[in-house]
């Protein structure tokens, strides 16, 4: 009987000592935290060129800067600063997803050595695609560069949108499409040379008022 009691006490002691050793050692090692994804971050943009992240770097820009994803989908372009340096003659901006470049800042840097004569297409073709976005065109060539076509094709696509043309960038009024069949498509949408050019030129000019037709005075025959 005494041997049985002693055996039980010995087992209890061993268990207690083992627990104390674990406590002194800090317990079992914690599992490593799972890294969180950077949804929409600059490391997950939907194009591969290093020339289109948030820093101007050397390299060849892609033919198209294409933003297709709707936030908060991982890899979206919205609320980002995107910089393209030395775009080629076929370069285009296509914002083709709902809110795809919402509230983004898009810098297009054209260096003195560029032979570019035209930015052929800046398109915002889904609802809210370019809403609250800003496009900065930095032309350092000393030559005139034209924007071939700027397109706002869906509801609120150009809401609160601003493009700063800087030096020698020309956007002819006939080269801008604001689809007036869409809701708020170009509300508060402006073309400005710089931040001091207030209010600038509206993307959708207000139609000139039409004068009422004049009525000719009746001719009275002599008596």
Backbone as a ProteinNet text record, in pm:
[ID]
protein_1_A
[PRIMARY]
XXXXXXXXXXXXXXXXXXXXXXXXXXXXXXXXXXXXXXXXXXXXXXXXXXXXXXXXXXXXXXXXXXXXXXXXXXXXXXXXXXXXXXXXXXXXXXXXXXXXXXXXXXXXXXXXXXXXXXXXXXXXXXXXXXXXXXXXXXXXXXXXXXXXXXXXXXXXXXXXXXXXXXXXXXXXXXXXXXXXXXXXXXXXXXXXXXXXXXXXXXXXXXXXXXXXXXXXXXXXXXX
[TERTIARY]
83.4	0	86.3	191.6	281	353.6	396	464.1	374.1	246.8	151.5	138.7	127.3	115	240	358.3	483.4	493.1	447.3	450.9	363.7	245.1	153.9	215.1	276.8	339.4	454.8	531.2	643.3	595.8	486.7	429.9	382.2	312.2	263.7	380.2	489.3	607.1	667.8	680.4	737.5	653.4	520.7	432.6	445.1	450.2	462.2	594.1	702.3	833.7	838.2	774.2	770.6	696.5	585.1	507.9	588.2	659.1	739.7	851.7	911.1	1017.9	965.4	842.4	782.8	756.7	709	682.3	811.3	918.5	1045.9	1102.6	1074.4	1124.9	1033.9	926.8	835.8	730.4	716.2	613.5	655.4	567	599.1	613.8	695.8	716.1	586.3	565.3	444	454.4	339.9	338.6	366.5	437.3	466.9	338	330.8	211.2	204.8	86.2	66.1	74.7	163.2	172.9	39.9	3.2	-120.5	-93.3	-189.8	-173.3	-188.2	-116.8	-122.3	-220.1	-348.2	-450.1	-444.1	-426.8	-423.8	-293.7	-195.9	-72	13.4	119.4	202.1	279.9	288	357.2	269	144.6	52.7	-28	36.8	-34.3	-53.9	-160.3	-196.2	-116.7	3.5	91	231.7	318.3	446	561.1	544.2	657.7	699.3	830	875.1	857.6	818.5	803.8	669.2	586	452.2	418.9	515.8	484.1	488.1	510.4	502.8	638.8	728.9	856.3	896.5	952.1	998.3	1129.7	1132.4	1252.8	1283.6	1405.8	1445.8	1381.3	1364.8	1307.5	1214.5	1160.7	1070.5	926	847.5	708	628.4	522.9	438.4	361	309.2	228.7	100.6	45.5	-80.4	-65.9	-106.2	-125.9	-273.6	-303.7	-442.3	-482.4	-586.6	-639.5	-780.5	-797.9	-924.2	-999.9	-931.4	-989.6	-1063.1	-1171.3	-1252.2	-1208.9	-1173.4	-1136.9	-1256.6	-1233	-1102.3	-1034.4	-1057.6	-989.9	-838.3	-764.5	-618.4	-561.4	-470.1	-406.5	-474	-577.7	-645	-554.7	-587.1	-506.3	-561.7	-677.7	-742.4	-661.3	-670.3	-604.5	-454.5	-394.6	-251.5	-187.1	-53.9	24.4	98.8	65.7	122.1	205	327.5	415.6	466.2	447.4	497.1	601	718.8	826.3	857	861.9	897.7	806.8	675.9	586.4	616.4	598.6	625.1	507.3	521.1	417.8	286.8	288.6	166.3	108.8	165.2	122.3	-20.8	-98.8	-236.3	-262.8	-356.6	-409.7	-552.2	-577.6	-712.2	-757.2	-852.9	-912.9	-1048.8	-1051.1	-1166.5	-1237.5	-1232	-1304.8	-1382.5	-1485.7	-1563.7	-1472.3	-1456.4	-1369.2	-1223.5	-1181.8	-1048	-934.9	-947.7	-845.7	-908.2	-1006.9	-1073.8	-972.4	-968.7	-884.5	-735.6	-696.2	-554	-485.6	-354.1	-270.4	-184.4	-198.8	-127.5	-31.6	98	200.3	253.8	248.2	303.7	421.6	542.9	664.2	727.4	738	792.4	925	1038.2	1167.9	1209.5	1313	1358.6	1399.2	1444	1491.4	1378.3	1257.2	1145.6	1114.6	1073.7	1029	876.8	809	663.3	596.8	493.4	415.2	269.8	225.4	84.7	67.6	-11.3	-63.4	-195.2	-198.7	-310.1	-442.3	-438.1	-566.2	-555.7	-647.7	-668.9	-815.3	-843.7	-981.8	-1027.9	-1148	-1212.2	-1352.9	-1367.6	-1483.9	-1579.2	-1566.9	-1661.7	-1705.6	-1818.4	-1865.2	-1756.8	-1740.8	-1645.5	-1500.2	-1472.5	-1336.6	-1233.2	-1265.9	-1171.9	-1218.6	-1318.5	-1373.3	-1267	-1255.1	-1160.6	-1014.2	-988.4	-850.6	-783.2	-650.2	-569.6	-465.1	-456	-352.1	-259.2	-131.1	-29.3	55.8	51.4	134.3	252.2	370.3	491.1	572.7	554.2	619.9	746.1	861.3	988.9	1060.5	988.3	1052.9	1073.6	995.6	1000	919.1	848.5	763	618.2	527.3	385.6	355.6	279.6	232.8	81.1	14.5	-131.9	-183.2	-300.7	-373.9	-474.8	-459.9	-542.9	-688.8	-716.6	-856.3	-864.3	-952.6	-979	-1125.8	-1151	-1282.1	-1342	-1462.2	-1539.2	-1672.6	-1690.4	-1796.5	-1907.2	-1897.7	-2000.6	-2037.1	-2138.1	-2185.9	-2070.5	-2058.2	-1961.6	-1816.7	-1789.2	-1651.9	-1553.5	-1599.8	-1512.5	-1550.9	-1622.9	-1665.8	-1544.1	-1533.4	-1424.6	-1286.3	-1277.2	-1150.7	-1075.8	-941.8	-859.6	-739.1	-710.5	-585.9	-506.9	-382	-290.8	-198.5	-209.1	-135.1	6.3	32.7	166.2	201	327.4	380.1	359.3	298.4	292.1	218.8	118.2	31.1	-106	-156.4	-280.4	-384.6	-502.9	-615.7	-726.1	-735.6	-840.6	-979.1	-1072.7	-1206.9	-1273.4	-1247.8	-1307.9	-1250	-1142.9	-1078.9	-1122.3	-1226.9	-1276.9	-1418.8	-1441.5	-1576.1	-1630.5	-1739	-1817	-1955.2	-1986.6	-2113.6	-2227	-2295.3	-2398.5	-2523	-2528.3	-2637.9	-2614.5	-2495.6	-2461.1	-2472.6	-2504.5	-2524.5	-2392.3	-2389.9	-2276.3	-2142.8	-2142.3	-2022.1	-1901.6	-1921.9	-1810.6	-1840.8	-1914.5	-1942.9	-1813.5	-1786.6	-1666.9	-1538.5	-1534.7	-1418.2	-1344.9	-1212.6	-1140.5	-1008.6	-973.5	-841.9	-771.5	-656	-583.3	-436.3	-374.4	-230.8	-150.9	-194.6	-126.7	-224.8	-175.2	-264.1	-320	-256	-304.3	-407.4	-424.6	-518.2	-659.4	-723.5	-855.8	-958.3	-1072.7	-1114.8	-1059.9	-1004.6	-958	-1066	-1048.6	-1142.7	-1222.7	-1355.3	-1434.1	-1417.7	-1417	-1408.9	-1530.1	-1644.3	-1768	-1809.9	-1775.5	-1810.2	-1961	-1998.7	-2140.1	-2184.8	-2290.5	-2337	-2371.6	-2334.8	-2368.2	-2519.2	-2572.3	-2718.2	-2761.5	-2874	-2927.3	-3020.7	-3007.8	-3094.1	-3231.6	-3336.1	-3470.7	-3483.7	-3560	-3576.1	-3642.6	-3593.2	-3652.3	-3769.1	-3870.3	-3988.3	-3981.1	-3991	-3984.5	-4106.8	-4085.5	-4198.3	-4282.4	-4415.1	-4503	-4485.1	-4494	-4479	-4618.1	-4627.7	-4756.7	-4758	-4858.1	-4871.9	-4909.6	-4852.3	-4889.1	-5035.8	-5100.4	-5241.8	-5249.6
-121.6	0	125.8	123.7	241.1	261.1	143.4	153	215.5	182.4	239.1	389.4	432.7	577.5	650.2	589.8	654.1	663.7	559.9	561.1	672.6	690.1	795.5	932.8	951.7	1080.3	1110.1	1006.1	1024.8	1068.4	1005.9	1043.3	1187.2	1225.4	1365	1461.6	1428.3	1515.1	1533.7	1422.6	1430.4	1516.9	1498.4	1581.3	1727.6	1757	1895.9	1956.2	1881.6	1931.2	1959.8	1871	1891.7	2017.8	2042.5	2163.9	2287.1	2283.2	2398.5	2424.3	2316.5	2335.1	2402.9	2365.1	2429.1	2575.9	2607.4	2747.2	2827.7	2770	2840.1	2861.9	2769.6	2782.7	2866.5	2919.6	3002.4	2923.6	2796.8	2718.6	2677.3	2608.7	2563.8	2682	2671.2	2784	2824.5	2956.7	3006.1	2983	2961.7	2946.1	3079.7	3075.4	3198.7	3258.1	3391.9	3459.9	3447.5	3431.5	3424.7	3564.9	3587.8	3722.1	3764	3890.1	3941	3988.8	3973.7	4017	4167	4226.9	4371.7	4400.4	4390.9	4406.9	4546.6	4550.9	4680.6	4754.8	4694.9	4765.2	4775.8	4859.4	4882.9	4759.8	4658	4537.5	4441	4475.5	4380.6	4447.6	4536.6	4606.5	4514.2	4537	4441.4	4456.7	4507.5	4505.4	4481.1	4435.8	4382	4480.5	4588.1	4676.6	4748.2	4754.2	4829.7	4979	5020.9	5163.3	5218	5133.6	5178.6	5150.2	5169.5	5165.3	5307.3	5324	5459	5529.3	5487.1	5554.7	5553.9	5666	5672.8	5597.5	5490.9	5409.6	5388.8	5347.1	5326.1	5199.5	5196.1	5078.3	5116.7	5017.2	5041.2	5030.7	5138.1	5130.2	5032.1	4975.5	4887	4967.1	4898.9	4967.1	5020.6	4947.9	4989	4982.8	5090.4	5084.7	5052.6	4929.9	4883.5	4848	4913.9	4887.5	4831.5	4707.2	4637.8	4604.5	4605.1	4550	4655	4611	4697.5	4681.2	4790.2	4776.1	4726.1	4644.6	4615.1	4488.1	4448.7	4329.8	4348.5	4246.8	4258.9	4294.2	4392.3	4431.9	4546	4604.9	4716.1	4838.6	4932.1	5053.4	5173.2	5159.2	5273.8	5322.3	5456.2	5518.7	5491.6	5482.3	5458.8	5581.4	5591.4	5685.3	5603.3	5625.3	5547.7	5640.8	5604.2	5689.5	5615.6	5677.3	5622.9	5720.5	5670.8	5755.9	5721.7	5824.9	5810.9	5712.8	5737.9	5648.8	5653.9	5540.8	5532.8	5581.6	5580.1	5636.1	5557.9	5433.9	5354	5339.6	5414.1	5398.9	5450.4	5377.2	5415.4	5391.3	5468.4	5444.3	5394	5274.4	5218	5182.1	5258.6	5231.1	5168.9	5035	4961	4877.4	4918.6	4849.2	4949.2	4904.8	4994.9	5049.4	5182.6	5244.8	5207.6	5166.7	5108.5	5203.4	5332.6	5429.5	5539.5	5502.4	5596.5	5658.7	5792.4	5869.3	5840.1	5793.6	5769	5895.8	5899.2	6003.2	5934.1	5977.7	5914.5	6017.8	5994.2	6084.3	6029.5	6113.1	6075.8	6168.6	6117	6197.6	6177.8	6287.5	6283.1	6359.9	6290.9	6356.4	6434.6	6518.8	6599.6	6517.1	6394.8	6311.1	6239.2	6250.9	6179.2	6233.5	6143.5	6183.5	6179.4	6163.6	6152	6278.7	6260.8	6374.8	6369.8	6250.8	6237.3	6127.2	6158.4	6055.2	6011.6	5892.5	5861.3	5835.5	5788.5	5752.6	5752.7	5825.8	5819.6	5784.1	5661.1	5614.9	5569.6	5614.5	5577	5530.5	5399.3	5349.1	5264.3	5271.4	5204.5	5303.9	5276.9	5369.8	5398.7	5528	5576.2	5544.5	5503.1	5460.6	5570.3	5694.5	5804.1	5903.7	5867.9	5961.1	5999.2	6129.8	6186.5	6158.3	6114.1	6086.7	6214.5	6214.8	6326.1	6270.7	6329.6	6292.9	6412.5	6393.1	6497.2	6462.5	6548	6525.8	6622.7	6568.6	6650.3	6643.5	6742.5	6745.4	6829.8	6766.4	6836.9	6843.4	6815.1	6810.1	6949	7047.3	7178.9	7183.6	7075.6	7070.2	7048.8	7076.9	7052.9	6904.1	6855.2	6716.5	6718.9	6643.8	6641.5	6517.4	6530.9	6414.9	6377.4	6255.5	6215.3	6197.5	6135.7	6111.5	6086.3	6157.7	6136.3	6098	5982.2	5919	5893.3	5947.9	5920.9	5862.4	5731.6	5662.7	5603.9	5617.7	5556.9	5651.2	5611.7	5695	5734.1	5865.4	5921.7	5886.5	5847.7	5809.1	5924.7	6048.9	6165.1	6256.7	6205.7	6286.6	6335	6468.6	6528.6	6491.5	6468	6432.7	6560.4	6557.3	6670.7	6619.8	6684.5	6658.4	6788.4	6783.1	6896.5	6876.6	6966.5	6949.1	7004.1	7097.3	7154.4	7229.2	7220.8	7298.1	7227.3	7298	7254	7122	7094.4	6978.9	7030.8	6982.5	7036.1	6924.5	6952.2	6860.3	6934.1	6915.4	6985.3	6945.7	7040.3	7008.6	6893.5	6883.7	6776.6	6639.5	6634.5	6507.3	6453.5	6513	6469.8	6417.5	6298.9	6242	6234	6307.1	6291.9	6246.3	6120.3	6065.8	6124.1	6220.7	6292.5	6208.1	6088.1	5996.5	5924.8	5944.8	5879.2	5977.9	5926.7	6010.8	6070.8	6203.7	6271.4	6241.4	6210.2	6155.4	6248.5	6378.9	6473.6	6587.6	6557.3	6659.5	6698.4	6829.8	6883	6820.7	6801.3	6745.9	6861.6	6875.3	6995	6962.2	7050.5	7050.4	7177.2	7162.5	7278.4	7269.5	7386.3	7388.6	7355.9	7409.7	7386.5	7414.2	7405.2	7419.3	7560.3	7659	7797	7828.9	7739.6	7761.1	7720.8	7812.1	7785	7876.7	7829.3	7689.9	7600.7	7659	7578.9	7563.9	7465.6	7440.3	7315.4	7322.4	7202.8	7095.6	6970.2	6860.5	6863.5	6900.2	6911.3	7057.3	7131.9	7274.3	7294.5	7401	7437.7	7493.8	7441.3	7494.3	7643	7715.4	7858.1	7874.8	7971.3	7992.4	8036.5	7986.6	8024.5	8142.9	8236.9	8355.2	8318.4	8375.3	8347.7	8403.8	8337.6	8388.7	8525.6	8609.8	8745.8	8742.7	8820	8831.2	8961	8947.7	9068.7	9156.1	9286	9380	9375.1	9378.8	9377.7	9503.4	9482.9	9594.9	9657.1	9786.6	9858.2	9923.7	9885	9942.3	10089.6	10172.1	10316.6	10335	10436.6	10466.4	10565.5
0	0	0	84.5	92.6	-39.8	-100.3	-229.9	-334.5	-332.3	-430.6	-413.4	-287.1	-260.2	-306.3	-276.6	-319	-471.5	-539.3	-687.3	-742.5	-683.2	-730.7	-708.7	-587.3	-557.2	-653.2	-689.8	-782.9	-920.7	-968.9	-1099.7	-1098.1	-988.9	-977.6	-979.4	-910.2	-905	-1044.3	-1117	-1251.2	-1344.4	-1335.8	-1420.6	-1384.9	-1253.7	-1209.5	-1253.9	-1246.3	-1287.6	-1437.2	-1516.1	-1661.3	-1697.9	-1629.6	-1657.2	-1622.8	-1508.3	-1468.5	-1568.3	-1621.7	-1720.6	-1846	-1889.9	-2007.3	-1981	-1858.8	-1825.9	-1824.7	-1769.6	-1766.2	-1904.8	-1994.9	-2131.7	-2220.2	-2166.4	-2244	-2315.6	-2287.7	-2352.6	-2491.2	-2563.1	-2698.6	-2792.6	-2898.9	-2990.2	-3059.4	-3071.8	-3138	-3287.5	-3351.7	-3496.6	-3563.1	-3676.4	-3749.7	-3803.6	-3796.7	-3847.3	-3998.2	-4049.8	-4194	-4252.8	-4349.2	-4407.3	-4468.1	-4447.6	-4506.9	-4647.6	-4734.9	-4873.8	-4882.2	-4976.3	-4996.7	-5109	-5078.3	-5182	-5240.1	-5371.2	-5437.5	-5417.7	-5355.4	-5330.5	-5454.6	-5443.7	-5560.5	-5602.2	-5514.4	-5553.1	-5629.9	-5650.8	-5715.2	-5824.8	-5899.7	-6006.1	-6125.8	-6202.6	-6308.4	-6437.7	-6434.5	-6552.5	-6502.6	-6589.4	-6545.5	-6557.5	-6633.5	-6657.2	-6530.6	-6499.9	-6383.1	-6401.5	-6520.1	-6547.4	-6503.5	-6444.7	-6408.9	-6263.8	-6176	-6034.3	-5980.9	-5851.9	-5799.6	-5799.7	-5885.3	-5899.5	-6045.6	-6091.7	-6229.9	-6240.2	-6318.8	-6331.8	-6478.9	-6505.8	-6644.6	-6699.2	-6829	-6891.3	-7004.2	-7069.9	-7181.7	-7135.2	-7148.6	-7103.6	-7188	-7131.5	-7210.5	-7313.2	-7413.2	-7514.3	-7452.5	-7355.9	-7293.5	-7141.9	-7074.7	-6930.5	-6912.5	-6873.7	-6871.7	-6729.4	-6679.8	-6547.2	-6563.8	-6521.4	-6545	-6417	-6303.6	-6181.9	-6099.9	-6037.8	-5953	-5808.2	-5738.8	-5597.7	-5517.9	-5413.4	-5350.9	-5402.5	-5524.7	-5578.1	-5571.1	-5527.7	-5522.3	-5658.8	-5659.8	-5784.3	-5856.1	-5796.7	-5865.2	-5870.8	-5962.1	-5979.3	-5902.2	-5841.9	-5777.9	-5658.2	-5635.2	-5520.2	-5517.5	-5636.8	-5651.1	-5716.2	-5702.1	-5781.9	-5885.9	-6012.5	-6122.8	-6209.9	-6239.2	-6318.5	-6441.2	-6556.7	-6683.4	-6737.4	-6767.4	-6817.6	-6962.8	-7047.2	-7188.7	-7262	-7264.9	-7339.2	-7488.6	-7553.3	-7696.9	-7779.4	-7912.7	-8000.5	-7999.3	-7951.7	-7948.9	-7807.6	-7713	-7574	-7554.1	-7473.1	-7440.6	-7292.8	-7239.2	-7105.6	-7119.7	-7068.2	-7074	-6932.6	-6882.2	-6752.2	-6778.9	-6778.2	-6829.1	-6723.2	-6598.8	-6493.3	-6410.1	-6342.5	-6257.4	-6147.7	-6144.7	-6045.9	-6060.2	-6179.3	-6197.9	-6160	-6192	-6151.8	-6065.8	-5988.5	-5898.4	-5803.5	-5802.5	-5710.9	-5728.8	-5845.7	-5872.1	-5922.8	-5908.9	-5968.5	-6073.4	-6198.4	-6309.6	-6369.2	-6353.9	-6406	-6537.5	-6640.5	-6771.5	-6797.7	-6782.4	-6793.5	-6930.7	-7005.7	-7142.2	-7141.5	-7147.2	-7131	-7255.1	-7243.7	-7357.2	-7478.3	-7456.9	-7567.5	-7642	-7593.1	-7654.5	-7793.6	-7883	-8016.5	-8027.7	-7916	-7915.3	-7969.4	-8050.1	-8098.9	-8053.3	-8007.1	-7969.7	-7865	-7762.6	-7672.3	-7733.2	-7788.3	-7877.8	-7806.6	-7679.8	-7617.9	-7465.8	-7401.5	-7257.2	-7237.6	-7197.4	-7195.7	-7058	-7020.4	-6894	-6930.5	-6946.5	-7019.4	-6935.5	-6803.3	-6714.4	-6606.6	-6539.3	-6435.9	-6331.6	-6299.9	-6199.5	-6234.7	-6356.9	-6392.1	-6366.7	-6402.2	-6380.9	-6276.3	-6198.7	-6099.8	-5997.1	-5971.3	-5874.2	-5910.2	-6030.9	-6072.6	-6122.6	-6119.1	-6170	-6264.9	-6383.8	-6480.4	-6497.5	-6473	-6491.5	-6612.7	-6715.4	-6834.6	-6827.3	-6812.3	-6796.3	-6924.6	-7011.1	-7142	-7133.3	-7143.5	-7134.7	-7269.2	-7377.7	-7509.4	-7570.2	-7525.4	-7588.9	-7717.3	-7748.5	-7867.1	-7825.6	-7916.4	-7889.8	-7901.7	-7807.5	-7808.5	-7795.3	-7879.7	-7880.6	-7808.4	-7751	-7700.1	-7807.2	-7861.9	-7975.4	-7939.5	-7823.4	-7786.1	-7636.4	-7570.3	-7427.9	-7415.1	-7354.6	-7364.5	-7225.8	-7203.5	-7081.9	-7128.5	-7109.5	-7182.7	-7096.6	-6962.5	-6877.6	-6762.7	-6685.2	-6574.8	-6482.2	-6458	-6362	-6394.8	-6517.9	-6554.8	-6539.3	-6561	-6548.5	-6434.4	-6336.2	-6222.1	-6142.2	-6125.2	-6046.7	-6101.1	-6230.3	-6295.8	-6334.4	-6326.1	-6370	-6447.1	-6560.8	-6631.8	-6635.7	-6591.4	-6596.7	-6716.6	-6812.6	-6937.9	-6932.8	-6843.7	-6837.2	-6964.9	-7003.2	-7114.3	-7248.4	-7343.2	-7483.2	-7503.3	-7422.5	-7445.6	-7484.6	-7596	-7652.4	-7659.8	-7604	-7615.3	-7690.7	-7820.6	-7896.3	-7844.4	-7835.3	-7784.6	-7859.4	-7988.4	-8066.6	-8037.3	-7958.6	-7925.8	-7789.4	-7731.8	-7601.1	-7618.2	-7567.6	-7570	-7428.3	-7401.6	-7279.5	-7324	-7301.7	-7349	-7264.8	-7318.9	-7244.2	-7219.9	-7274.8	-7242.7	-7109.6	-7049.2	-6924.1	-6807.8	-6690.5	-6573	-6525.7	-6507.2	-6446.2	-6508.5	-6637	-6700.2	-6689.9	-6706	-6698.6	-6601.1	-6496.4	-6395	-6323.6	-6322.6	-6256.1	-6311.5	-6441.4	-6512	-6579.2	-6553.6	-6597.1	-6665.8	-6760.6	-6825.1	-6779.4	-6716	-6662.4	-6699.2	-6718.8	-6746.4	-6620.2	-6507.8	-6380.1	-6267.2	-6144.7	-6028.9	-6014.9	-6078.4	-6070	-6177.7	-6271.6	-6382.6	-6338.5	-6265	-6207.6	-6274.1	-6320.7	-6311.1	-6422.1	-6530.4	-6643	-6748.8	-6833.3	-6942.8	-6909.4	-6911	-6879.9	-6987.6	-6945	-7041.8	-7135.3	-7079.1	-7157	-7156.7	-7262	-7264.1	-7253.9	-7183.2	-7174	-7308.2	-7364.5	-7493.6	-7482.7	-7585.8	-7587.8	-7594.7	-7517.9	-7522.6	-7661.8	-7701.4	-7832.2	-7816.3	-7906.1	-7901.5	-7955.7	-7894.9	-7948.2	-8088.4	-8170.4	-8307.6	-8306.3	-8394	-8404.3	-8502.3	-8468.2	-8554.6	-8630.5	-8760.1	-8845.3	-8822.6	-8821.1	-8806.4	-8931	-8912.3	-9030.8	-9116.5	-9242.8	-9336	-9359.8	-9333.6	-9352.1	-9490.7	-9562.7	-9697.9	-9689.2	-9773.2	-9773.5	-9811.9	-9751.5	-9780.3	-9895.9
[MASK]
+++++++++++++++++++++++++++++++++++++++++++++++++++++++++++++++++++++++++++++++++++++++++++++++++++++++++++++++++++++++++++++++++++++++++++++++++++++++++++++++++++++++++++++++++++++++++++++++++++++++++++++++++++++++++++++++

